[in-house]
Amino acid sequence: MPIKRLLKDSKLKPEEIARLNKAYAFTLRSLSLVDRNDPLTEIVARKVIEISASVHDPAEIAKMAVKGLRIS
């Protein structure tokens, strides 16, 4: 999963990583992306991480990511 790879060396706490994983899963579900090898999933992961700097609710992060990606 791209988000796990991107967060592998991060200094985030386990609860923060869990929040990002949840937001990532919500976003992928909203976009109907099921193939974790699709290059688009890395773009989604990067967008989720970017948004999480200012937003903490996983559902809100997902909503903003979908809107920010403008693909749905």
Beta strands, then each sheet from edge to edge (+ up, - down):
end
